[in-house]
Amino acid sequence: MYLSSVKKRFFHSRAWQYRNFHVILPQLIWLMMIKFWVTNARPTSLPQSILPSVVAVCLAISAADFSWGLAILAVLGVALGHLGLNLFDDYFDYKKKNSTYRDELVHEGFRVRIGKCPYLTSGQATLRHLLVACLVFCGVAVILGAIIWWFRGRFVVYVAALAAVLGIFYSGPPLRLSYHGFGELLIGLIFGPLNMIGTYYAACGQVDSTILLISVPVGLLVMNIVYVHSILDFIPDKKIGKRTLAVLLNNTTAMLVVLFLVIFVPFGIIAWGIFTGGLPVWVAGVFLTFPLAISLFYLMLECVKHPDRQFAPKFWMGPMAHWERMQQAGIDWFMIRWFSARNLLSFFCLIIVILSVYKLFV
């Protein structure tokens, strides 16, 4: 159905006036298909994979065997793999129970974020189309990984294979790890240590203590994004039997204690690394994000204690695109917290990137 809508848009465009429309049409359809699937693969979540990869690349630049070509391929492979896994998550979640249950919960009076998999519920695409898109994204990522393997050897294959298996079984049968309380930990492991160590090795052919010490805090902050998500989606997840960490804890006090650890332990690890000499002093620049960490914890605390209290985004919280549209959709209560979690990771990584590049020239 989504292909027919693409064709209709084409026939009403100026491109129809071209004599070689039979050449332009297939190209335009392919471009629209790519745009369609990239849009529905939740590209707003890409910072949680791309930024850790970029951090790894920047930390690897000073290594003797650094390769820009392999570094870029690694980052592209991570991004494509991430989009593919997002679509696989939609595929397996929808097969387990279609996303209309969220609308049912709204009608029952619950405060729920609605609209997951709208491209499926609206009929724009089918599960078969979705599966093909999943395989295409992941297939291209595998090709890029094979090129890196050719130059760097088996270690990259082991890391990528482990990340891929964990990513598929995040919501895929028979394990469905995200349905048993392991989802948040898996995401932190995949996009933190596995992502960064793999990218670092692809870029320079080695692994050292610096990347290990930085990848763990970054992984926790990636985990934080998903954990914040699971706290906010506690009701619908519990309704369908998806045992996220929040559902497994099933206690608001316990949820907040774990959240406190996930948000603030990364800063403790960085401080410990600097104190013991495992990390350079300039990495302390990440403490500039500490106020945002405090703000996020406060927002989550208020969400639990006073769920109806409204908050407006502040400039220092970072970008929160299409805010008015989110208010109209009634999901601003969810997105201000999700964006804060994402921006905390983004600023944390960007500070490392900026300072590591600066150190190369001084």
C-alpha positions, -999 to 999 in steps of 0.1 A, spaced: 0 0 0 28 24 8 42 18 -27 10 29 -43 10 61 -22 45 68 -34 34 63 -71 5 87 -66 27 114 -52 50 109 -82 24 113 -108 13 146 -93 48 159 -92 66 180 -119 89 150 -126 60 135 -146 66 162 -172 100 147 -180 102 125 -211 124 99 -194 98 94 -166 102 56 -170 138 60 -158 130 85 -130 100 65 -116 119 35 -103 146 57 -88 121 79 -71 102 49 -57 135 34 -43 143 68 -27 109 71 -12 110 35 1 144 42 18 130 73 33 99 55 45 118 28 63 145 50 78 118 73 92 99 43 107 131 28 121 131 55 147 162 75 136 158 98 167 174 69 186 205 69 165 226 91 189 227 62 214 247 42 189 264 67 166 278 90 193 295 61 212 310 50 179 323 84 172 338 86 207 356 54 200 369 67 167 381 99 182 399 80 210 416 58 184 428 86 161 462 89 178 469 51 174 497 41 150 475 19 128 444 42 127 424 40 95 398 66 86 382 43 60 376 14 84 365 38 111 338 53 88 327 19 77 324 8 113 302 38 123 280 33 92 276 -4 100 266 4 136 240 29 124 225 5 99 225 -23 124 208 -1 149 180 8 125 176 -28 115 173 -39 152 148 -12 158 127 -26 130 132 -62 143 119 -50 177 87 -36 160 84 -69 140 86 -92 170 66 -69 193 38 -66 168 37 -103 162 33 -110 199 5 -85 202 -4 -57 178 0 -22 191 -37 -13 194 -35 -24 230 -20 11 238 -52 27 224 -73 3 245 -54 14 276 -61 51 268 -98 43 265 -96 26 299 -82 59 314 -45 50 317 -18 75 308 0 58 280 22 69 251 4 57 219 14 52 183 40 25 182 42 9 147 17 33 131 29 23 97 16 -12 104 -16 -3 122 -25 21 94 -19 -5 67 10 14 50 31 -17 53 27 -53 62 47 -76 84 63 -91 53 74 -57 41 88 -50 76 108 -83 77 123 -75 43 134 -40 55 149 -56 87 170 -80 66 181 -53 41 194 -29 69 211 -57 87 224 -73 55 242 -41 45 257 -38 80 270 -74 76 286 -65 43 304 -35 59 315 -57 87 329 -83 63 351 -56 48 364 -46 82 370 -83 90 391 -86 58 415 -60 72 413 -64 109 407 -101 115 383 -123 135 380 -102 167 356 -78 150 335 -107 138 332 -120 174 321 -87 188 297 -80 159 282 -115 161 276 -112 198 260 -78 194 238 -91 166 226 -122 185 218 -102 216 200 -76 195 178 -101 177 169 -120 209 162 -87 226 125 -91 216 128 -121 192 118 -157 201 126 -180 217 145 -159 243 127 -126 241 152 -112 266 135 -78 269 104 -96 281 123 -111 311 140 -80 326 172 -81 306 164 -56 279 179 -25 295 211 -43 304 214 -57 268 210 -23 252 236 -8 274 260 -37 266 254 -37 229 256 1 223 282 7 250 311 -17 255 304 -40 225 298 -10 201 327 11 213 353 -18 216 343 -31 182 345 4 165 378 12 183 393 -21 172 380 -16 136 396 19 136 430 11 150 434 -27 154 438 -28 192 420 -23 225 433 -5 256 422 5 291 410 40 280 383 26 257 373 0 284 369 26 311 349 51 290 327 24 273 312 13 306 299 48 317 286 54 281 269 20 282 252 29 314 239 61 300 226 43 269 209 18 293 195 49 310 176 59 279 159 25 276 153 23 314 137 57 315 115 45 286 105 13 305 96 33 336 74 56 316 59 26 297 54 6 329 16 2 325 14 -9 288 45 -32 292 29 -49 323 -4 -52 304 11 -73 276 34 -93 299 66 -76 288 89 -79 318 111 -49 315 134 -40 344 107 -16 357 80 -43 355 103 -68 372 110 -44 401 73 -35 403 80 -9 429 84 28 424 110 32 451 131 4 437 128 18 402 141 52 414 170 36 433 181 17 402 176 49 381 198 69 405 226 43 401 223 41 363 224 79 360 252 88 385 275 57 386 290 67 352 303 99 368 318 79 397 336 56 372 350 85 354 362 101 386 378 68 397 395 63 363 410 98 365 421 93 402 438 60 395 455 73 363 435 51 340 419 81 322 434 114 313 424 144 334 407 161 305 379 135 305 366 153 337 350 177 312 320 153 312 310 166 346 296 196 327 266 173 321 261 166 358 233 193 361 214 176 333 217 143 351 202 159 383 174 175 362 165 141 346 164 124 379 141 151 393 118 148 363 115 111 368 109 116 405 81 140 398 67 116 372 63 90 399 51 113 427 31 138 407 24 123 372 0 152 361 26 180 367 36 196 335 72 207 326 84 229 298 118 222 281 147 246 290 174 255 266 201 238 287 182 205 284 192 203 248 172 199 216 137 187 217 124 188 182 87 193 172 77 201 208 44 217 198 34 187 178 42 164 208 21 186 230 -8 183 206 -4 145 205 -4 144 243 30 128 246 50 158 259 51 142 294 69 112 280 92 130 255 106 156 278 120 128 299 131 106 270 148 136 253 165 145 285 179 110 288 190 110 252 206 145 255 225 135 286 242 107 267 247 130 236 264 158 256 285 133 276 298 118 243 302 152 225 323 166 253 347 136 250 347 140 212 355 177 213 382 174 240 399 144 224 401 162 190 413 194 208 441 174 224 453 163 190 462 199 181 477 211 214 
